[in-house]
Amino acid sequence: MDEGLRARSIAACADPVGHGPPPVWELELPHHGELVAHRPLMRTLAELLGPSFVFHHLHSDRQRPGIAGKPWHHDYEPNDRADPSLLMVHALHYLGGLDETVGSLAVLPGSHRESLGKGALAHLGTAALPGEVVIDRLPPGSTVLLNSALFHTRRAAPAGPGHPRYFVDASYCQTGARWRPVKPFWRQMLARARELGLADGRWPELFADRHFTEYTRTV
Ligand SMILES: O=C(O)CCC(=O)C(=O)O
């Protein structure tokens, strides 16, 4: 964050022609790379997704104290078979945990079964919805695994000085179709992950290009 790498990473996605690839991929940072294929995480993902899944992307952020909420949305990306039964999972890593000094996460159980666009509930902002589950207290180093099609929202922390909120999200897709990449330079990113041996020789599909379509810019 202090060296502007997060900003460079966003700029590379927002304006790939003007900025080119970021100077450092998130997964090149030693602890981020380790987190992508952390063995206990891989074991749990294999239970949820089966033995064959591919890494989709990772974002990393140190959110400023008092950061606003993020309206209800889901993060499921389409695949070229338009097969909604193929699963995508997001791992939300809360490095400093969650408590009243940082914003909370609310999820809407069952909402992953609706076939709605990512922003179909955005007009509700971060409002409390019937049946929601609020996750507002987690110890440091916690990970929440979400079916990516599940609607969720970040709620701002109650007023106060607050604390920085350390948040890394990484996502993974079942193989069986080609998924839409969200980063223009996804090929280089996967190549670097392979070069670094992040899959530890255990997960042959984890960084394989063949599971993706070409990048197209989304609005
Ligand atoms: O900040 C959070 O806890 C969740 C953020 C989120 O919903 C997202 O990045 O898609």
The ligand as an ORCA input file, in Angstrom:
! r2SCAN-3c Opt
* xyz 0 1
  O     -15.107     -5.901      2.579
  C     -15.717     -6.958      2.743
  O     -15.837     -7.506      3.840
  C     -16.372     -7.603      1.572
  C     -16.001     -6.892      0.297
  C     -16.749     -7.409     -0.860
  O     -17.900     -7.682     -0.796
  C     -16.064     -7.572     -2.125
  O     -14.894     -7.195     -2.250
  O     -16.709     -8.084     -3.064
*
